Amino acid sequence: MVQIKVQQGSILEAACEAIVNAANSQGWMGGGGGMAMGPSGQKGHTMRRVITGLVLVLFLVRPAEGGGAFQLTADVTRQILRGIDHMANLNYAEAREVFRQLKDLPGGDLLSPFLEGLVDMDQAVQEERGEEEITEVLDRFLARMEPVVVRGEALLQATPDNADLMLALGMIRGVKGAVDRTRKNYLEAYRGIRASHQLFTRVLEMDPQRVDALWPLGLYDYAVSRVPALLKPFVSLVLPTGDRERGLNRLRRAAREGTFAAVPAVVALTRILSGWEEQYAEALPYAELLSARYPGNPEFLFLLAFLYSEAHQTTQALSVAEAIRIALERRHPHFPSELTPRYLQLRGKIAMDAGAHEEALAFFRQAIEQRNAKFAWITAWAHTRTGMIYDLQGQRDRAVQSYHRALEIEGRGLAQETAERHLSEPYRGRPRHPRG
């Protein structure tokens, strides 16, 4: 019997690592670090995020019904959207209960454990649980998804033209693949990513109006376009190629017209446009929508203040920053004290954009002094932006020193990339993007 073994450094490993790392940087729901990233470029703890034997048995022995067995009915759709809203607002208990209620609806035996698993993983990372506990949560998710995937595939064989089932199974396979990659199950990760892409592509071939399939495909396209040039040949050997512009356009349409995908697509677009693309004017309306709809999620407030600052709307940026300060002061459940250096770095960024360089340097110093491990990427940005100000002031030696300190911070995010760039070429300021 031929055995397939995925060795460290193999093509499958390189492909899976490259794609998932790139996709990680674009985020999913906007949770506190597990599935999200702001314009920081933080890789974070993306996708490190309880099933009983009885439930496993029920999934395994339950026969595959006929053509009407799986359907995204109006009731199912409403329930999923309610859960997404709770999850995006970091109300995990409410989200979990809503998703649990799906069990009694068509297709709930597939959807409920999958969506509850997403909640468990995102909450584990949001709460900064230890590595061992997060690993346990991931492994529980993988164990829970095995019978779900088996049952989903059996249903799909019985009803091969069920677009609803293909959409759901594509999402399940894709997320499971990302978690498998995190647990270094590279062969399973590769299989999941490939199957997911095939399922979503087939959905669109059957019905081009199934816009929800555009969100994961758009994210895939953009992620592959961000894969380092040296790794792209390896990725193209085993997985479909991507395209930056196609990815962005798919995400834009999903954000406008999607049902389940609208919120995740808006989150992904906001982060992409405010990060790698630096299209702040286009990103700003998306950020305004998210912060208004999910006021309990600090990620969206920080992002909104950042974009207001980039758009030279300093008064609005300071207003949002003040709302964050008040939430920190009042110890809002989703605004822990660990966010303080992030708030200070934000204030420094706003002052820097407004040309108040000494005020900015003072805030960056405070952010560095109050640093913590959870937001190490904030410390990296404080050092990088300190160096940028020193460059503007003609203090090149101090700028270089600050850039090197940014590179000493663990991780490889946008802050470190910016620091490396300005070690080679001093920062001279940049043209402002049109106001958003």
Secondary structure, DSSP 8 states (H G I E B T S, - for coil): -------TT-HHHHHHHHHHHHHHTT-SS--SSSS---TT---TTTT-----HHHHHHHHHS----TTSS---HHHHHHHHHHHHHHHTT-HHHHHHHHHGGGGSTTHHHHHHHHHHHHHHHHHHHTT--HHHHHHHHHHHHHHHHHHHHHHHHHHHHSTT-HHHHHHHHHHHHHHHHHHHHTT-HHHHHHHHHHHHHHHHHHHHH-TT-GGGHHHHHHHHHHHHTS-TTTHHHHHHHS----HHHHHHHHHHHHHH-SSSHHHHHHHHHHHHHTTS--HHHHHHHHHHHHHH-TT-HHHHHHHHHHHHHTT-HHHHHHHHHHHHHHHHTT-TT--GGGHHHHHHHHHHHHHHTT-HHHHHHHHHHHHHT--STTHHHHHHHHHHHHHHHHHTT-HHHHHHHHHHHHTSSS--HHHHHHHHHHHS-----------
